[in-house]
């Protein structure tokens, strides 16, 4: 598996696969063809279907000169390796192609050149299944976060301190912001009002209210194009920080507690990314919100004092109970149902952690099998339920808005 640096990425919303990935691809293509007279960028499948709502064109044109760049949208043309395909072409003064590059935005801000396969270019972790990692940790008497340090070195902690800093800053900005989010549907920010109402509510409302406010805050920042951390994607960026922020305040946790929890969450997210997918375009929202819920469930269980087995059980439940979750963003925006899903998954992560702590961690279906099922389920989903905005809630909203 790759480093956690490839999982937790600081970037600008609203979409890691539709905004961050294409921008990175454009930067790399510009490096190799800096003096071209013109550029042509073709976007395929999911990138074309929801690219305008996800600001894919803005991401590309912010790198390549807008006056010299043509963007073509081919939502109906299927790609062989991933639904988020891009073709970059450099043109001379006569319009002849002088260079081309086909690349895929595979989720979480990562890109992969055509033909490269799924092989990790820079493997850091020697194990890639939670079962094997858990056996190793039990044999050595270490925790998941100590295994992460074993593989990545002590410099991991400086990186995760910066990651937590950015997460917390995005949360605080989101709690303070008001107004309507950019885009066609006029969705108003809700985090600040949830936070205020929860502070005046009784103790029985604190877990749901605070966790919801925190998740909304980060997700709304993402939808507004703010700086966030992929955890593991932009569309699911509110779940892990909301869960950790709530537990930080509940248990008066210190920074070391939080970054160790981030390491554990990262190990579970990395296993999903390696063996299945975190791309909504490839496997639906189960790969984004489901993966983030598993990560947050693992982190929360560790912070509550859970064992290796209890942590694995919580993560398994966090992913298992999102199986089949579709990706159907209304009008191609990372807003409905994405923002509320972050809040629901954050509260679910805490509930799964509590449920696991109450058990002895014994269960029948291991985490790795759920990851495999998630991958299979995602590939079996029709494309209209995988980030194309052509089915599900997006279809219902479009029909209603047109008066049908």
RAWO-V875390 format. One record per residue. OMEGA is omega in whole degrees, 0 to 359 (NA if undefined). Layout:
# RAWO-V875390
omega->OMEGA
omega->OMEGA
This chain:
# RAWO-V875390
omega->179
omega->178
omega->174
omega->176
omega->178
omega->179
omega->177
omega->180
omega->173
omega->181
omega->181
omega->178
omega->14
omega->186
omega->179
omega->182
omega->184
omega->182
omega->183
omega->181
omega->178
omega->177
omega->178
omega->179
omega->179
omega->179
omega->180
omega->180
omega->179
omega->178
omega->183
omega->180
omega->187
omega->188
omega->181
omega->179
omega->182
omega->175
omega->174
omega->182
omega->178
omega->179
omega->185
omega->173
omega->186
omega->179
omega->179
omega->184
omega->183
omega->185
omega->182
omega->177
omega->180
omega->177
omega->178
omega->180
omega->177
omega->181
omega->181
omega->184
omega->176
omega->179
omega->179
omega->182
omega->185
omega->183
omega->182
omega->187
omega->175
omega->177
omega->178
omega->183
omega->182
omega->184
omega->185
omega->184
omega->183
omega->178
omega->188
omega->189
omega->182
omega->181
omega->181
omega->183
omega->178
omega->173
omega->177
omega->179
omega->173
omega->184
omega->175
omega->185
omega->178
omega->180
omega->178
omega->182
omega->178
omega->178
omega->180
omega->182
omega->177
omega->187
omega->181
omega->172
omega->196
omega->177
omega->178
omega->181
omega->181
omega->176
omega->181
omega->180
omega->179
omega->179
omega->182
omega->181
omega->183
omega->182
omega->178
omega->182
omega->183
omega->182
omega->179
omega->181
omega->181
omega->179
omega->184
omega->175
omega->181
omega->178
omega->179
omega->179
omega->179
omega->177
omega->179
omega->181
omega->178
omega->181
omega->183
omega->181
omega->183
omega->179
omega->177
omega->181
omega->175
omega->174
omega->177
omega->178
omega->179
omega->182
omega->188
omega->182
omega->183
omega->179
omega->176
omega->188
omega->175
omega->178
omega->183
omega->174
omega->178
omega->178
omega->179
omega->179
omega->180
omega->177
omega->183
omega->178
omega->179
omega->178
omega->181
omega->177
omega->181
omega->178
omega->184
omega->187
omega->175
omega->177
omega->183
omega->178
omega->178
omega->179
omega->190
omega->190
omega->175
omega->181
omega->182
omega->174
omega->183
omega->189
omega->184
omega->180
omega->176
omega->182
omega->181
omega->181
omega->180
omega->180
omega->179
omega->181
omega->180
omega->183
omega->182
omega->180
omega->190
omega->183
omega->182
omega->184
omega->182
omega->180
omega->177
omega->180
omega->182
omega->180
omega->177
omega->182
omega->182
omega->182
omega->177
omega->174
omega->178
omega->181
omega->180
omega->181
omega->179
omega->179
omega->181
omega->176
omega->173
omega->183
omega->3
omega->180
omega->174
omega->183
omega->179
omega->190
omega->184
omega->192
omega->181
omega->180
omega->179
omega->180
omega->181
omega->180
omega->179
omega->181
omega->177
omega->182
omega->181
omega->185
omega->182
omega->183
omega->176
omega->185
omega->179
omega->177
omega->186
omega->182
omega->174
omega->176
omega->176
omega->178
omega->178
omega->177
omega->181
omega->178
omega->180
omega->177
omega->179
omega->179
omega->178
omega->181
omega->183
omega->188
omega->178
omega->180
omega->172
omega->183
omega->177
omega->179
omega->183
omega->185
omega->182
omega->185
omega->175
omega->179
omega->179
omega->181
omega->178
omega->178
omega->180
omega->178
omega->177
omega->179
omega->181
omega->178
omega->178
omega->181
omega->182
omega->181
omega->176
omega->181
omega->177
omega->177
omega->182
omega->177
omega->176
omega->182
omega->179
omega->177
omega->179
omega->180
omega->179
omega->179
omega->178
omega->179
omega->180
omega->179
omega->185
omega->187
omega->167
omega->181
omega->178
omega->181
omega->185
omega->175
omega->186
omega->185
omega->180
omega->180
omega->178
omega->181
omega->178
omega->186
omega->177
omega->6
omega->193
omega->186
omega->179
omega->179
omega->177
omega->180
omega->180
omega->182
omega->178
omega->178
omega->178
omega->180
omega->178
omega->178
omega->179
omega->177
omega->179
omega->179
omega->179
omega->179
omega->180
omega->179
omega->173
omega->178
omega->181
omega->177
omega->190
omega->184
omega->181
omega->182
omega->184
omega->178
omega->177
omega->177
omega->180
omega->179
omega->178
omega->179
omega->181
omega->179
omega->180
omega->180
omega->179
omega->178
omega->173
omega->185
omega->181
omega->177
omega->180
omega->172
omega->174
omega->182
omega->180
omega->180
omega->174
omega->182
omega->180
omega->179
omega->180
omega->181
omega->181
omega->180
omega->180
omega->182
omega->178
omega->177
omega->181
omega->NA
